[in-house]
Amino acid sequence: MNVIFTIIHIFGLVTMGFSGLMLTCLITALFAADPAVNAFLMSAPITLLAGMAMFLPTLKTPKKVSRQAGFLLVSMTWSLIPVFCTLPLLFYMPQLSFVDAYFEVVSGLTTTGATVLSGIDNLPMSINLWRHELNWIAGMGIIIFAVAILPILGIGGMQLYIAETPGSVKESDLPPRIAQTAKALWMVYAGISLVCILALKLAGMNWFDAICHAFAAMSLGGFSTHDSSVGYFNSLPIEIVLTVFQLIAAINFASHFIALRKRSFKPYIYDMEAKAFLLLVLSSCVLTASVLWRSGTYPDFLTALRHATFNLVTIATDCGFASQDFNQWPIFVPMWMLFLSCLSASSGSTGGGIRMIRTIILMKQARMELFKFIHPAAIRSLRIGDTVINHNIVTSVMGFIFLYFISIVILVFTLLFSGMDFISAFSAIISCFNNAGPGLNQVGPAGNYASLSDFQTSVCTFAMLLGRVQIFSIVILFVPEFWRK
């Protein structure tokens, strides 16, 4: 019983925190005199009272969280907090169904960037700010989740990164306590976000657009204040700024912290994940630009390189902006972009998907199996640099990869069963599962997810949640042994 009360207590505290976030939008609505004042005036007190109703009665509950409680808390937080976050949307847009409002909010909190809303350009400033605050707050929450929570639960996160990345981030480089680590990473995240805001303002955005797009870029959330996303600005400087900061956000924030603390680029040089990520993504930019140029999609290589680079980076990093309707490009290019969204982002970043470190481990394990076929009597350890990778980590990675692909297959077939065409169903699940945003055909960048039925929208919502919590945290709840402990 204490476990339940502990979960309720922590969940109540988180809920109260989101009521405070609503107050910033209420102040914005009052300042801008926009029509969403009443929506936040009702949402904030309801959320605050609900949080207090859970938090205050459980004050004396022991605060120690067991692994079982940790899994429950993670799943509960990611799936139930969005219920409260839908309130501003539902109060301001009563015509919006709960399923669509829940999808929009989950997309924000999982930093997916998929949307069911049209007329975003005409939304009140406070509603647009709310969507982007969800992106930004969740982006930092994802980093803390990866660095602090997952290691406690024993399912990856920072202990995986530390164990497998030689010379980059060692335990002695990070503050020893979770609270100190969280504070240090918060400062790095907020500091880089501020620099991004200033850079976007200098590139030509107004202050509001700069704040919102910086929030979306740093969280790799992909929301925009315009229906045509970044294409609205048609600005090369803006695209360059966003491209750079998306690449920064897709690299482990622990590496950023160490680099800033030591005032050195060496942590990036020793970061095998970052090097593999940048090499793969930047070489892919040249490859896809060549395809677009040779196919006649753009008249010259430099124009093709501009559009290929921005749109490939934003999908590969699982952000979800768009400057062009890449649904009209030769099919190889958008499919390659979706493939990159599965594996490019680093652990400890705000990106989604398999993560680059797992990709590296799986490739090295496959290489080792081939070596054993040739030399069956040889004894050889799996290494990344000079670091020997524990067999338990390899097993965990292989289990994760299996669950990742089988989950995608099941969800794609579920959408096909509902009547969607294959390209739309496949791209929707890949984009939602990897938290990458737009897909192809029915859910392409020129449209959105509004055309989906409530059932299809719910499937995509579940895919976003499952991908964001790295599968294990939800799937383990369906294992009978979990409830017998």
N, C-alpha and C positions, 0 to 999 in steps of 0.2 A: 504493500500500500504506500509506503514511503517513496518508492520509485515513481509512482503515479503523481504524488504530490510534488515531488521534485521537478518532474517534467512540466506540470501545470504552472509551478512557480516561475521557472525560467521562461516558459512560453508567455506568461503574463507580462514579464519584464520586456520581452521583445515586442509584444503588442503595444505596450505603453510607449516604447521608443518610436514606433511607426505613427502613433498619434502626434508625437512631437514633430515628426517629419511633415505631417499634414498641416501643422500650424505655419510652417514656412511658406506653404502654398497659399494658405489663407491670407497671410500678410501680403503676399504677391498679388492675390486677387483684389484685396482692399486697395493696394497701391495703384494697381492698373485699372481699378473700377470695372473689372470684367464680370460677366454674368455668372461665374462659378462660385461667387462668394458663399451663397447659401449651401452649396454642395459640401464645401469644406467646413462651414460653420456647423453642419450636422454630423459630418463624418468624424471629425476630430474628437468631440466629446463622447460619441458612441464607442470609438476605438479605445479611448482613454479609460472609460468606465469598465469596458469589458476586460481590459488588461488589469485594472485595479482589482476587479472581482476575482481574478485568478491569482494575482500576486500577493495581496494583503493577507488573505486567510492562510496562506502557506508560508508565511515568513519564518516560522520556527522549524520548517522542514530541513533535514540535513541536505547540504548543497552538493555533496559528493555524487557524481554521476557515474553509474556503472556502464559497461559497454552496451548492455541491453538497453538501458535507458537512453544512452547516447544515440543508438540507431533510431529509437522511437522518436526522440526529440528532433533529430535531423529531418526525418520524414514528416513529422507533424508540423514543423516550422515551415518547410518549403511548400507544403500543400495547404495549410490552413491560414497562414498569414495573408496569402492572396485574397482570401474571403473578405477580410477587413479592408484590404487595399482596393477592392472593387467599389467601395461605397462612394467615393467622389465621382466615379464614372457613372454609376447607376443613378445617383441623385441628379447629376447634371444632364445625363442623356437617358431619360426613363424609357425611351424606345429601344435601348440596347439591352439585349437579353443577358441573363446572368452568365450563360455559357460563353458568350462573346466577351463580356467584361472580364471574366475569370481568365480567359485565354490571353487577353491584352495585358493583364497584370502579371500573369505567370511569365509571359514573354519578356516583360520588363525585368522581373526579379531573377529570371534565369539568364538574363542578358542575351536573349535570342534575337530580338529585334523584329520578329514577325508581327504583323498588325492586322486587325480587322476593321480599322477605322478609315473612313474617307473624309476628305475635307479637312485634313490635318492643318493646312495653312490657316484655316478659319477658326480653329479651336482657341478658347481663351488661353491667355498666357499661363495661368495657374494650372490648367489641365495639362498643357504641354510640359510645364516644369515638373509636375507630378510624375509623368511618364519617365522623364529623364532622371529625376531623383531616384526612382526605383532602380533604374539602370546603374547609377553611380554607387548608391549604397550597397546594392547587391554585389557589384563588382568587388568591392573591398571585402564584403562578407564571404565571397567565394575564395579569396586569397586566404583569409583567416581559416575558413573551412578546410582548405587544402593543407595549410601549414600547421595548424594547431589541432583541429578536431579529428581529421582522418587518422593521424598517427595514434591518437588515443584509442580510436576504434579499431586500429590495426589493419586498415584497408588502404594504405598508401600514403599519399600526401608527402610531407616533408621528409619523413624517415626514408621513403623511397628515393627522393631526390638526393638526400645526403649520402645514402648508401651507394648510389649509382653514378654520381657525378664527381670524378676525381679532381681535386684541386680547386673546385669552384666554391662551394659553400659547405663548410664544415660546421659542426655543432658549436664550436668555440667562436665562430664568426657571428652567430646570432645571439640576441639576448636570451638568457637561460630560461626565463619564465614565459608562459603563454601570454600573460598580460603585457610584459615588456616587448615580446616579439610583435604582438598585435599593434602596440603603440608605435613601434619603429616602422612597421610596414604601412600603417595609416599615414604617418608623416611623409613617407616616400610617395605613396599613392596620391595624397592630397597635393604635395609639392609639384609633382609632374603634371597633375591635372591643372593646377594654376598656370604653369608654363604653357600648357596646351591652350588654355583659354586666351592668354595674351597673344600667342602665336596666331590663333584663328582671327582674333580682332585685327591684328596687323595685316593679315592676309586678305581682309575685306569684309568679314562678317560683322553684324552689329553685336552689341554685348550679349543680348539674350540668345541669339543663335550660337554665338561662340561658347557660352556657358553650356547650353544644351548639347551641342555637338561634341564638346570636350568631355562632358559626362559620358556620352555614348561611346566615344572613341576609347577612353581610358578603361571603361568597363567592358569594352568589346560588345556593347549592347545593341548598337545599330539603329536605335530610334532616331527619327529626324523630326524637325518642326515643319517639314514640307512633304506633300504627297510624292513629289518627284525626288525625294531624298537629296543627296548631295548634287545630283544633276540640276537641281534648281539654281545653283550658283554658277554653274558652267565656268569655274575658275580653276586654273592650273595651280596657283599658289595655295588655295584652300585644299585641293586634292593632295598636294605634296605634304602639307602640314599633317593632314589626317592620316596619310599613308605612313609617315614616320612615327606618329604616336600610336597607331595601331600595331606596328611592328614592336615598339617598346612595350606595349601592354601585353603582347603575346609572349614575352620573355619573362622568366621567373623573377618575381619582385624581390626575392631574397638576393638575387644577383645585383639588382639595382641598389639595394640597401648597402651591400658590401662595397660595391664600386663607389658609391657616394661617400661612404664612411672612410674608405682608404684613398679616395681621390685618385682612382686608378682604373684603367680599362682592363686590367689583367683578369678580374673575375669573369668578364665576357670571353676573353681569350681561352680561359680554362673551362668554360661552360660548354660542354659537348652538345647539349640540347640546343642552346642558342645558335651555335655554329651550324648544326645540321638544319635547323629551322630556317635560318637566313639563306643558306646555300640552296635549299630546296625551293623556297618561295621565290627568291630573286631570279634563279635560273628559270623557273616556271614562267615568270613575267616575260622573259626574252622569248621563250618557246611559244607561248600563246600569242604574243605580239606578232611573231613571224607567221603564225597560222592566220591571224586576222588580216595581215597585210597581203599575204599570198592569195587569200580567198577573195580579195577585193572589198572586204568589209570597210576598210579605211584606205584613203588614197595614198598615204605614205607611211613609212615604218614608224616615224616619231609619233604621229597621231595614234597609231595602233598601240605603240608602247605606252603612251599616256593612259589610254582607256583600259588596256589590258592590265597594267600595273595596279591601278587603283582598285578596279573591281576584283581582280584576283586576290590582292592582299586582303581586302575587306572580307571576302568569303573564306579564304584560307585561314585567317586569324579568328574566324567565327564571330566577326563583328556584324556585318549585314547591311552596310550602306550600299548604295548603288548610284552610279553616275550615268550609266547607260542601260538600255534594255538588253542585257546579255542573253536573254532568252532567244533573241534573233540572231545570235552569233552561230558560227559553225558548231555543231553539237559537241565536238571534242573539247572545246574551250570551257563551256559551263560544266561539263561533266568532270573535267580535270579539276576545276575549281572546287566542286563538291567533294571530290576525292581528297584534295588537300585539306578540306575542312575536317576530315576524319582524323587526321594525325599530326597536323603541323604545330599547334600551340604547345608551349612548354608547361610542365608541371609548375604549380605555384604562380601561374598567370591567371588572367581573367578569361582565358579561352576555354573551349570545350573539346569534345571528342576524345580520342584514345590518349592523346598527349604524346609528344615526341619521344620522351624517355622510354615509354612502353614500346614504341615502334623500334627504337634502337635495340632494346633488349630482345625483342622478338626476332629481329633480323640476325643478331649475333647468335641467338639460340638455334635458328635455322641453319646458319653457317656451321655451327658446331656439330649439328646432326649430320650434315654432309661430310664433315671431317671424320666423324666416327664410322661412317660407312666405308670410307677409304682406309682408315686406321682403327679397326675395332678394338685393338688391345691398348691403344694410347689412352693416357689419363690427362685430361686437359680441362682447365677451369674456364668458365665464362667470365670474361673481363671487359670492363670499360676503362680504357687507359690502364692504370696500374691497379685498379680496384677490382677485386674478385667479387662477383655478384652471387649472393647467397641463393641456394637452390629454392628456398621458400619464396623468395621474391620472384624468381622465374616462374614458379608454379602459380603464384598469385596473378602475375601478368597474363599468363596463358588462360587462366580461368576468366579473367576480366575480358580478354579479347573474344573468347567464345561467347560469353553472355552478351557482349556488345553486338556481335554480328547476328546471333540468334534473335535478340530483341528487335533489331532492325527488320529482319526477315518476317517475323510474326506481325509487326506493326504495318509493314508494307502490304502484306497479304490481307490484313484487316481493312485497310483503305481500299484495296482492290475489290474486296468483297462488298464494300459499300457502294461501288459503282464508279470510282475514280479511274481515270486512265493511268497506265503504268508510269509514264514519265512524271506526271503530277504527283502520284502517290509516292513513288520512290524518292523524288527530290524533296517533297514535303517532309517525309520522315527523316531523311538524311539531314536536312537543314534544321529541323526541330530537335532532333536527337543530339546534334552537334552544337546546338544553340547558335546557328549561323544565319537565320533569318529567311530571306527569300529563296524560293526554289525555282522551278521551271513550269512552263505551260500555265495551268490554272492558278498556280501560286507564284508566278514569275514576278520579277521586279517592277513590271509595268502595272501590276495589279496588287492584290493582297489576299488574305485568307478569308475575306468576308463571304466569298461565294460557297464556302464549305457548309455542309449540313451540320447540325448540332452534334451528331455522332462523330463525323469526321473531325470537327473542331476539338472534340473531347479527346479523340485518339492523339491528335497532334499536341494537345496540352499535356497529356500523360507522357508523350515522347520527350517533351522539353524537360519535365520534372525528372524523368528517369535518367536522361543524359546529364543533367546538371549535378545530381547527387552521385554521379559515377556508379550507377546501377546497383551496386551492392547494398546500399543503405535502404533501398526499397525492396529489392528482390528478397533479401534475407528475412523480411517480415512474413514471407509466404512459405518459409521453411519451418516445418512442425517443431524441429528440435529447438528453434529459437524461443518458443513459448513454454518449453518444458524446463528452462533453466531457473 
